[in-house]
Amino acid sequence: MAKPIKNTVEIKDATHKLSCSHAFNEKSRYDYWMDCIVLKRMPNNRLKILIFGERYWKYHDDKKQIRYVDEDRVKPNSNFRSVVNE
């Protein structure tokens, strides 16, 4: 029996980013991106994705969960500029 994809991939394998936001109150909102992998295209312009991390917190990259989201919230990694510290 094959291992589920959730157990075989890591954050370095992420191919897309999910647009997210956290509302602190009605006037304060924090927008951020989460690394993810698209697993399946669903009806009604939705995607089944595997998300890495937990909200906008660092050092939680080992956490993974599957979510169903609207297609317009997910962008390929090629749309993001890579920043390298030298």
C-alpha positions in Angstrom: 0.0 0.0 0.0 1.3 3.4 -0.9 2.1 6.0 1.8 -0.3 9.0 1.8 1.2 12.1 0.2 0.8 14.0 3.5 3.5 11.8 5.1 5.9 11.9 2.1 6.4 15.6 1.3 8.0 18.5 3.1 7.7 22.3 2.9 10.7 22.4 0.4 8.4 20.5 -2.1 5.7 23.2 -2.0 4.7 24.4 -5.5 2.2 27.1 -4.6 1.3 29.7 -2.0 -2.1 30.2 -0.3 -3.3 33.8 0.4 -4.4 34.1 4.0 -5.4 36.8 6.5 -5.9 37.0 10.2 -8.3 39.6 11.6 -7.3 40.9 15.1 -10.4 43.2 15.2 -12.5 45.1 12.7 -9.8 47.6 11.8 -6.7 45.4 12.0 -5.9 42.6 9.6 -2.6 40.8 8.9 -2.2 39.3 5.4 0.3 36.5 4.7 1.1 33.6 2.4 1.3 29.9 3.3 3.3 27.3 1.3 1.1 24.5 -0.2 0.8 21.8 -2.8 -2.2 21.4 -5.0 -3.5 17.8 -4.7 -6.7 18.0 -6.8 -8.9 20.3 -8.7 -12.5 20.1 -7.4 -15.8 21.3 -9.0 -16.9 24.9 -8.6 -13.4 26.4 -9.0 -12.1 24.9 -5.7 -8.8 23.1 -5.0 -7.8 20.4 -2.5 -4.4 21.5 -1.1 -1.9 20.4 1.5 -0.8 23.3 3.6 2.5 23.6 5.5 2.8 25.5 8.8 0.4 27.1 11.1 -0.9 30.6 10.4 1.9 33.1 10.1 4.1 31.6 12.8 7.6 30.5 12.0 9.1 27.2 12.9 5.8 25.3 12.5 6.7 23.9 9.0 6.4 20.3 10.2 2.6 20.8 10.6 0.5 19.8 7.6 -3.2 19.8 6.9 -5.5 19.3 3.9 -7.9 22.2 3.1 -10.4 22.9 0.3 -10.1 26.5 -0.9 -11.2 28.8 -3.8 -8.9 28.6 -6.7 -8.2 32.3 -6.8 -6.5 32.2 -3.4 -3.7 30.0 -4.6 -0.8 31.2 -6.7 2.2 29.3 -8.2 5.6 29.9 -6.6 6.8 31.3 -10.0 4.8 34.4 -9.2 7.0 35.1 -6.2 10.5 36.6 -6.2 13.1 34.5 -4.5 15.1 36.4 -1.8 18.5 34.9 -0.9 20.6 36.2 2.0 24.3 36.4 1.2 
